[in-house]
């Protein structure tokens, strides 16, 4: 039986699951680091904006921020008055 070829995520059927998980978590950490930098830059743009419409356009034009907003909105719904 031949060994499996590595998949795009660096794992194959013959790769031990712990090694495979470490590879996946490492790639996830890289993506989160990139997202963290992007979010910091975006927050600086938001803080620098004084025009409410421009601010809304910046927020709605940025997919990571929209995704984060959705997560926070679902996790912490606003209290109804």
TORTOR-879160 format. One record per atom (N, C-alpha, C, O): residue number from 0; x, y, z; atom name. Coordinates in steps of 0.2 Angstrom, whole numbers, plus 2048, in hexadecimal, padded with zeros to 3 digits. Last residue first. Layout:
N
{NUM, {X, Y, Z}, 'CA'} ...
***
This chain:
81
{80, {74E, 8F2, 879}, 'N'} {80, {74C, 8F7, 87E}, 'CA'} {80, {744, 8F6, 87F}, 'C'} {80, {741, 8FA, 883}, 'O'} {79, {758, 8E4, 879}, 'N'} {79, {752, 8E7, 876}, 'CA'} {79, {750, 8EC, 87B}, 'C'} {79, {74F, 8EA, 881}, 'O'} {78, {76A, 8E3, 878}, 'N'} {78, {764, 8E2, 87C}, 'CA'} {78, {75E, 8E6, 879}, 'C'} {78, {75F, 8EC, 877}, 'O'} {77, {772, 8DA, 86B}, 'N'} {77, {770, 8E0, 86E}, 'CA'} {77, {76A, 8DF, 872}, 'C'} {77, {765, 8DC, 870}, 'O'} {76, {77A, 8CB, 86D}, 'N'} {76, {775, 8CE, 86A}, 'CA'} {76, {773, 8D5, 86E}, 'C'} {76, {774, 8D5, 875}, 'O'} {75, {788, 8C4, 86C}, 'N'} {75, {786, 8C9, 871}, 'CA'} {75, {780, 8CD, 86E}, 'C'} {75, {781, 8D3, 86C}, 'O'} {74, {789, 8BB, 862}, 'N'} {74, {78B, 8B9, 869}, 'CA'} {74, {788, 8BD, 86E}, 'C'} {74, {787, 8BB, 874}, 'O'} {73, {785, 8C1, 857}, 'N'} {73, {781, 8BB, 859}, 'CA'} {73, {783, 8B9, 860}, 'C'} {73, {77E, 8B7, 863}, 'O'} {72, {78E, 8CC, 857}, 'N'} {72, {787, 8CD, 857}, 'CA'} {72, {783, 8C7, 859}, 'C'} {72, {77E, 8C8, 85D}, 'O'} {71, {79A, 8C5, 855}, 'N'} {71, {798, 8C9, 85C}, 'CA'} {71, {791, 8CA, 85C}, 'C'} {71, {78E, 8CA, 862}, 'O'} {70, {798, 8C0, 849}, 'N'} {70, {799, 8BB, 84E}, 'CA'} {70, {798, 8BF, 855}, 'C'} {70, {794, 8BC, 859}, 'O'} {69, {796, 8CB, 841}, 'N'} {69, {791, 8C6, 841}, 'CA'} {69, {792, 8C2, 847}, 'C'} {69, {78D, 8C0, 84B}, 'O'} {68, {7A3, 8D1, 843}, 'N'} {68, {79D, 8D5, 845}, 'CA'} {68, {797, 8D0, 846}, 'C'} {68, {793, 8D0, 84B}, 'O'} {67, {7AB, 8C8, 83C}, 'N'} {67, {7AC, 8C9, 843}, 'CA'} {67, {7A5, 8CC, 846}, 'C'} {67, {7A3, 8CB, 84C}, 'O'} {66, {7A6, 8CA, 82F}, 'N'} {66, {7A5, 8C3, 832}, 'CA'} {66, {7A6, 8C4, 83A}, 'C'} {66, {7A2, 8C1, 83E}, 'O'} {65, {7A9, 8D7, 82D}, 'N'} {65, {7A2, 8D5, 82D}, 'CA'} {65, {7A1, 8CE, 830}, 'C'} {65, {79C, 8CD, 834}, 'O'} {64, {7B7, 8D6, 82E}, 'N'} {64, {7B4, 8DA, 833}, 'CA'} {64, {7AC, 8D8, 833}, 'C'} {64, {7A9, 8D8, 838}, 'O'} {63, {7BA, 8CE, 823}, 'N'} {63, {7BB, 8CB, 829}, 'CA'} {63, {7B8, 8CF, 82F}, 'C'} {63, {7B6, 8CC, 834}, 'O'} {62, {7B4, 8D6, 818}, 'N'} {62, {7B1, 8D0, 81A}, 'CA'} {62, {7B3, 8CD, 821}, 'C'} {62, {7AF, 8CB, 824}, 'O'} {61, {7B1, 8E7, 816}, 'N'} {61, {7B6, 8E2, 819}, 'CA'} {61, {7B3, 8DC, 81B}, 'C'} {61, {7B0, 8DC, 821}, 'O'} {60, {7A7, 8EF, 813}, 'N'} {60, {7AB, 8ED, 80E}, 'CA'} {60, {7B0, 8E8, 810}, 'C'} {60, {7B4, 8E5, 80C}, 'O'} {59, {7A1, 8F3, 81F}, 'N'} {59, {79D, 8EE, 81B}, 'CA'} {59, {7A1, 8EC, 815}, 'C'} {59, {7A0, 8E6, 812}, 'O'} {58, {7AB, 8FC, 824}, 'N'} {58, {7A9, 8F6, 828}, 'CA'} {58, {7A6, 8F1, 823}, 'C'} {58, {7A8, 8EB, 823}, 'O'} {57, {7AB, 906, 81A}, 'N'} {57, {7B1, 902, 81C}, 'CA'} {57, {7AF, 8FC, 81F}, 'C'} {57, {7B2, 8F6, 81E}, 'O'} {56, {79E, 90A, 81B}, 'N'} {56, {7A0, 907, 814}, 'CA'} {56, {7A7, 903, 816}, 'C'} {56, {7A8, 8FE, 813}, 'O'} {55, {79E, 910, 827}, 'N'} {55, {799, 90A, 826}, 'CA'} {55, {79C, 906, 820}, 'C'} {55, {79C, 900, 81F}, 'O'} {54, {7A6, 91B, 825}, 'N'} {54, {7A8, 916, 82A}, 'CA'} {54, {7A4, 90F, 829}, 'C'} {54, {7A7, 90A, 829}, 'O'} {53, {7A0, 922, 81C}, 'N'} {53, {7A6, 91F, 81A}, 'CA'} {53, {7A8, 919, 81F}, 'C'} {53, {7AA, 914, 81C}, 'O'} {52, {795, 926, 824}, 'N'} {52, {794, 922, 81E}, 'CA'} {52, {79A, 91E, 81C}, 'C'} {52, {79A, 919, 81A}, 'O'} {51, {79C, 92E, 82E}, 'N'} {51, {798, 928, 830}, 'CA'} {51, {797, 923, 82A}, 'C'} {51, {797, 91D, 82A}, 'O'} {50, {7AB, 934, 82E}, 'N'} {50, {7A5, 934, 82A}, 'CA'} {50, {7A2, 92D, 82B}, 'C'} {50, {7A4, 928, 82A}, 'O'} {49, {7B7, 932, 834}, 'N'} {49, {7B2, 936, 838}, 'CA'} {49, {7AB, 936, 834}, 'C'} {49, {7A6, 938, 837}, 'O'} {48, {7C3, 926, 837}, 'N'} {48, {7BE, 928, 833}, 'CA'} {48, {7B9, 92C, 837}, 'C'} {48, {7B7, 92A, 83C}, 'O'} {47, {7CD, 920, 83F}, 'N'} {47, {7CF, 926, 83C}, 'CA'} {47, {7C9, 929, 838}, 'C'} {47, {7C9, 92F, 836}, 'O'} {46, {7C7, 914, 843}, 'N'} {46, {7C8, 91A, 848}, 'CA'} {46, {7C9, 920, 845}, 'C'} {46, {7C8, 926, 847}, 'O'} {45, {7C7, 90D, 837}, 'N'} {45, {7C1, 90F, 83A}, 'CA'} {45, {7C2, 915, 83F}, 'C'} {45, {7BE, 91A, 83F}, 'O'} {44, {7D5, 90C, 836}, 'N'} {44, {7D1, 910, 831}, 'CA'} {44, {7CB, 912, 833}, 'C'} {44, {7C8, 917, 832}, 'O'} {43, {7D7, 904, 841}, 'N'} {43, {7DB, 90B, 841}, 'CA'} {43, {7D7, 90F, 83B}, 'C'} {43, {7D6, 915, 83C}, 'O'} {42, {7D0, 8F9, 83E}, 'N'} {42, {7CE, 8FD, 843}, 'CA'} {42, {7D1, 904, 843}, 'C'} {42, {7CE, 908, 845}, 'O'} {41, {7D8, 8F4, 833}, 'N'} {41, {7D2, 8F6, 832}, 'CA'} {41, {7CF, 8FB, 837}, 'C'} {41, {7CC, 900, 836}, 'O'} {40, {7E4, 8F1, 83A}, 'N'} {40, {7E4, 8F6, 835}, 'CA'} {40, {7DD, 8F9, 833}, 'C'} {40, {7DC, 8FF, 833}, 'O'} {39, {7DF, 8E6, 842}, 'N'} {39, {7E2, 8EC, 845}, 'CA'} {39, {7E2, 8F2, 840}, 'C'} {39, {7E0, 8F8, 842}, 'O'} {38, {7DA, 8DD, 838}, 'N'} {38, {7D5, 8E0, 83C}, 'CA'} {38, {7D8, 8E7, 840}, 'C'} {38, {7D5, 8EC, 840}, 'O'} {37, {7E7, 8DA, 832}, 'N'} {37, {7E2, 8DD, 82E}, 'CA'} {37, {7DD, 8E1, 832}, 'C'} {37, {7DB, 8E6, 831}, 'O'} {36, {7EC, 8D3, 83E}, 'N'} {36, {7F0, 8D9, 83B}, 'CA'} {36, {7EB, 8DD, 837}, 'C'} {36, {7EA, 8E3, 837}, 'O'} {35, {7E3, 8C9, 83F}, 'N'} {35, {7E4, 8CD, 845}, 'CA'} {35, {7E7, 8D4, 842}, 'C'} {35, {7E5, 8D9, 844}, 'O'} {34, {7E5, 8C2, 833}, 'N'} {34, {7DF, 8C5, 835}, 'CA'} {34, {7DF, 8CA, 83A}, 'C'} {34, {7DC, 8D0, 83A}, 'O'} {33, {7F2, 8BD, 835}, 'N'} {33, {7F1, 8C1, 830}, 'CA'} {33, {7EA, 8C5, 831}, 'C'} {33, {7EA, 8CB, 830}, 'O'} {32, {7EF, 8B5, 840}, 'N'} {32, {7F4, 8BA, 841}, 'CA'} {32, {7F3, 8BF, 83B}, 'C'} {32, {7F3, 8C5, 83D}, 'O'} {31, {7E6, 8AC, 83B}, 'N'} {31, {7E4, 8B0, 840}, 'CA'} {31, {7E9, 8B6, 841}, 'C'} {31, {7E6, 8BC, 842}, 'O'} {30, {7EE, 8A5, 832}, 'N'} {30, {7E9, 8A9, 82F}, 'CA'} {30, {7E6, 8AE, 834}, 'C'} {30, {7E4, 8B3, 833}, 'O'} {29, {7F7, 89F, 83B}, 'N'} {29, {7FA, 8A4, 836}, 'CA'} {29, {7F4, 8A8, 833}, 'C'} {29, {7F5, 8AE, 832}, 'O'} {28, {7EF, 897, 841}, 'N'} {28, {7F2, 89C, 845}, 'CA'} {28, {7F4, 8A1, 840}, 'C'} {28, {7F4, 8A7, 842}, 'O'} {27, {7EC, 88E, 837}, 'N'} {27, {7E6, 892, 83A}, 'CA'} {27, {7E9, 898, 83D}, 'C'} {27, {7E7, 89D, 83D}, 'O'} {26, {7F8, 888, 835}, 'N'} {26, {7F5, 88C, 830}, 'CA'} {26, {7F0, 890, 832}, 'C'} {26, {7EF, 896, 830}, 'O'} {25, {7F9, 881, 842}, 'N'} {25, {7FE, 886, 840}, 'CA'} {25, {7FB, 88B, 83A}, 'C'} {25, {7FC, 891, 83A}, 'O'} {24, {7EE, 878, 841}, 'N'} {24, {7EE, 87E, 846}, 'CA'} {24, {7F3, 883, 844}, 'C'} {24, {7F1, 889, 845}, 'O'} {23, {7F3, 870, 836}, 'N'} {23, {7ED, 874, 835}, 'CA'} {23, {7EC, 87A, 83A}, 'C'} {23, {7EB, 87F, 838}, 'O'} {22, {7FE, 86A, 83D}, 'N'} {22, {7FF, 86E, 836}, 'CA'} {22, {7F9, 873, 835}, 'C'} {22, {7F9, 878, 833}, 'O'} {21, {7F8, 864, 848}, 'N'} {21, {7FD, 86A, 849}, 'CA'} {21, {7FE, 86E, 842}, 'C'} {21, {7FE, 874, 843}, 'O'} {20, {7F0, 85B, 841}, 'N'} {20, {7ED, 860, 845}, 'CA'} {20, {7F2, 866, 846}, 'C'} {20, {7F0, 86B, 846}, 'O'} {19, {7FB, 852, 83C}, 'N'} {19, {7F6, 856, 837}, 'CA'} {19, {7F3, 85C, 83B}, 'C'} {19, {7F2, 861, 838}, 'O'} {18, {800, 84E, 847}, 'N'} {18, {804, 852, 843}, 'CA'} {18, {800, 856, 83E}, 'C'} {18, {801, 85C, 83D}, 'O'} {17, {7F5, 846, 84C}, 'N'} {17, {7F8, 84C, 850}, 'CA'} {17, {7FC, 850, 84C}, 'C'} {17, {7FC, 857, 84D}, 'O'} {16, {7F3, 83D, 842}, 'N'} {16, {7EE, 842, 843}, 'CA'} {16, {7F1, 848, 847}, 'C'} {16, {7EF, 84D, 846}, 'O'} {15, {801, 839, 837}, 'N'} {15, {7FE, 838, 83E}, 'CA'} {15, {7F9, 83E, 83F}, 'C'} {15, {7FA, 844, 83D}, 'O'} {14, {7FD, 836, 826}, 'N'} {14, {800, 83A, 82B}, 'CA'} {14, {7FD, 839, 831}, 'C'} {14, {7F7, 839, 832}, 'O'} {13, {7F7, 82E, 81D}, 'N'} {13, {7FC, 82B, 821}, 'CA'} {13, {800, 82F, 826}, 'C'} {13, {804, 82D, 82A}, 'O'} {12, {7EE, 836, 816}, 'N'} {12, {7EC, 831, 81A}, 'CA'} {12, {7F1, 82D, 81F}, 'C'} {12, {7EF, 82B, 824}, 'O'} {11, {7F5, 846, 819}, 'N'} {11, {7F3, 841, 815}, 'CA'} {11, {7F1, 83B, 819}, 'C'} {11, {7F1, 83C, 820}, 'O'} {10, {7F8, 858, 81A}, 'N'} {10, {7F6, 852, 81D}, 'CA'} {10, {7F4, 84D, 818}, 'C'} {10, {7F2, 84E, 812}, 'O'} {9, {7F9, 865, 814}, 'N'} {9, {7FF, 861, 817}, 'CA'} {9, {7FE, 85B, 81A}, 'C'} {9, {802, 858, 81D}, 'O'} {8, {7EE, 869, 80E}, 'N'} {8, {7EF, 86C, 815}, 'CA'} {8, {7F5, 868, 818}, 'C'} {8, {7F6, 869, 81E}, 'O'} {7, {7EE, 863, 802}, 'N'} {7, {7EF, 86A, 802}, 'CA'} {7, {7F1, 86C, 809}, 'C'} {7, {7F5, 871, 80A}, 'O'} {6, {7F5, 853, 806}, 'N'} {6, {7F0, 857, 803}, 'CA'} {6, {7F2, 85E, 804}, 'C'} {6, {7F7, 860, 806}, 'O'} {5, {802, 848, 801}, 'N'} {5, {800, 84D, 806}, 'CA'} {5, {7FA, 851, 802}, 'C'} {5, {7FB, 853, 7FC}, 'O'} {4, {7FD, 837, 7FD}, 'N'} {4, {801, 83E, 7FB}, 'CA'} {4, {7FE, 843, 7FF}, 'C'} {4, {7F8, 843, 801}, 'O'} {3, {800, 828, 806}, 'N'} {3, {7FB, 82E, 803}, 'CA'} {3, {7FF, 834, 801}, 'C'} {3, {804, 835, 805}, 'O'} {2, {80A, 81A, 802}, 'N'} {2, {808, 820, 806}, 'CA'} {2, {804, 825, 803}, 'C'} {2, {805, 826, 7FD}, 'O'} {1, {803, 80B, 7FB}, 'N'} {1, {807, 811, 7FB}, 'CA'} {1, {805, 816, 800}, 'C'} {1, {7FF, 816, 802}, 'O'} {0, {804, 7FA, 800}, 'N'} {0, {800, 800, 800}, 'CA'} {0, {804, 806, 800}, 'C'} {0, {809, 807, 804}, 'O'} 
***
